[in-house]
Amino acid sequence: MKLENIVEITATLKLETGLHIGAGDSEMHIGGIDNSVIKNPITGSPYIPGSSLKGKIRSLLEWRSGEVQEAPLSLKNLKDNDKNVKQILQLFGVSSDSKNDKEKLQEIGVSRLAFWDCALNSDWENKIRDDNQLLTEAKSENTINRITATADNPRQTERVPAGAMFDFKLTMRKFEGDSDELLNLILKGLRLLELDSLGGSGSRGYGKVKFEKLTVDGIEKDLTAINPFA
């Protein structure tokens, strides 16, 4: 396989509602937040892991393809002339248990995409810090007893607040013979993410995001003009 280009997609990822991507807390503290967000261990600032973006966008594209399974798609799901599955595998790669099928593996090749961790936009973060505001919020939640109409199981979830901005970067390796449809497919994946949600509790309104000033190799693209189901 001959590498011909590395396409760079950048944007400002803006939160339209609060975002919770958990830190996997191992300890509980009295009076503390039950579910904290993942943060940079050096700066203490929240960030969006590239793995969270990759997993959610891949899942959305697999649902779109109609071939979604309990586990991510692999070579065993690749059928003759199945363009949708093939392109998803080309973009996101295949699992280690698929690598015994050398013929199909050679057809797919290596993963094309690299999702980078998204740090807070420095201008936005500096403004928040200069105003002595917090980078996260604590959202109180509970469940309502249907019989007594009283609140049960009160808890606090940490979120990055609506309005926060992150620096988004995604790169795509383009090999000789790769279809231009691969780039179109990942742009559809980004649009699907805008229409869906990122992180936890999307059904409760968390994780609505928007890509602003999105560029592909420096050329601005309008995601709202893309029909992800076409």
N, C-alpha and C positions, 0 to 999 in steps of 0.2 A: 504494500500500500504506500502510495506516495502522498505525502502531506503537501497540499497546495496553498492552504491559507488557514489562518485562525481568525474567525469572525468575532468581533467584540460587541456585545450588547450592554449598554449602560443606561441607567435611569435613576431618578429619585423615586424611591418607594415611599409613598405617603400613607399613613394610617388614617382611614376615615372613621374607624371605630377602634376601641381599645384592643390591644393584642396581647395574648398570653401564650408564650412558648415556655414550657416548664423547665425548671432547672434540675428536676429529679431529686427534690429534697429528701435527705435521709433522716433528718431530725425535726421534731416538733417542739416549739417553744411556747410556753404559756403567754398569751397576749400577742403572739407573733402571727405573721401571715402564714396561712396554711399552704398556699401554693405560690411560690416565688417564681419569677421569670429568670431565664438564663442571662448571665451577665459576664462581661469580660473580667477575669479574676484580677487583672492588674488595675484597670481603671474603675471597675464597678459599674460601668455603663452597660445597659442592655444592648443586645445585638440579635440579629436574625441569622441562625446557622444556615449555611448553604445546604446542609442535608435536609432541613425542614422544607426549603423551597423545592429542592429536587424531588423529594418524596411526594409532596402534594401535587406538583405539576405532573409528575409521571402518573400518579393515581388518576387525575382528571383526564389525561389523555387516554389511559387504558379504559376508563368508563366510556369515553367518547367513541372508542374503537368498537365497543360492544363485545370485547374479548376479555373483560376483567375476570380475574380469578382470585382465590383467597390470598395467594402470594403474588408478587410481581411477575409479569410475563417473562418466560424464558424460552429457550430454543425449542422445547417440547411443544410450545404453543404455536410455533411457526409452521404454517401450512403453505402448500404451493400457491403462488400468486397472491399471497396475503400481504398486501402492501402496508396496511396499517400497522400490523404487528412488527413487521420487518423494520419499519422506520422508527418505531418506538425503541426497539432493541438497539438499533444503530445509534440513536441519540443517547440512551441512558445506560447501555451496556447489558451484559448478561451475568447471571449468578455463577458461582464457581461450580455448582453441580451440573451446569450445562456444558462444561468445557471438554467433555469426552466425545462430543460430536464435532470432529475437526472440520468436516466439510461445511456444515452449517455455520460454524464459528468463523471460518474464513470468509464466508459470504457476508456475515454481519460486520466483522472487524471489531476494532476497539471502540469504546465509548467516545462519542464526539463532544459531549457537554462537560463543562466544569462550572459548578455553581459556587461562587465565592461567598464567604460570610459577609453579611451586610452590617457595617458599623453605622452608628448614628451619624447623620450629616453634621459636620463640625460646626457649621454656621448655626444650625438649629440648636445643637447641644450647648454651644457657648451662650446663645441668647437665653436659654432656659436657666443655665447656671448663673449668668449675670443678673437675672431677675430673682435669684434665690428661690427658684421653683424646683420641684422634684422631677426626676426623670421617669418615675413610675407612679402609679396610683394604686390604692387598695380598694377593691370593689367588694362590698359586703353582699353576700347572697345567702339564701336559705330555701328550704322547701316548705310548702304550706300543707298542713294536715287537712285533708279533705273533709273530715268529720268535725273537728273542733275549730277549724279556721285559724289555728295558731301556727307560728313559725317553728319549724324543727330544723335541727342540724345547721345552725348558723356558722358561716365560714367566711374567710376573707381571701380573695384571689388577687394577686398582684398583676397589674397590666401596664403595658406601655400605653400612654394615653393617646386618644385621637389627636391628630395634628402632627404627631412625631414624624420625622423624616429620616430615612436611611439611604445610604449610598449602595445602589444595586449594580452588580456586575456579573455577567455571564459570558463565557467564551465557548465557541463551537469550532472544533477542528474540522476542516473540510479536506477530504481526501479525493484523489483522482477517481472520477466515476460517480461521486456522490451526487444525488439528485438535489436540485434547488428546492425541492419540496421539504427537505429537512429543516431549512431555515423557516419556511412558512409554518411548519408544524409546531416548532417551538414558540413562534409568535402567537399561534393559536392557543398554546398552553398558557402563555402569560395572560392572554385575554380571558381564558377560562378562570384563571386564578382571581382576576378582578371581579368576575361574575359570581364566584364562590367565596371562599374564606380561607385564611391562613391561620395555623395554630389551633388551639383548643377552643371549645365552646362556640363554634361557628353557628350552631342552631340557636344560640342565645344572643346572637348579634355581635360576637367578637370577631376580630380578624378581617374586617373589610379593608381592602387595600387598593391603591391606585398607582399605576406607573406614570410618572410625569417626566417630560423631556426625554422620552426614550429614543435612543439612537442606535443604529446598526452601522458599525464602522464610521461613526461620525455623522451619518445621515439620519435626520429625524423621521420617526415613524409614528403614525397615529393608530394606536391599538383599537380605538373605538370604531375605526373603519373596517376592522377585521371581523368577519363572521366565523367564529370558531367551529361551527357545525357544517360549514360548506364543504 
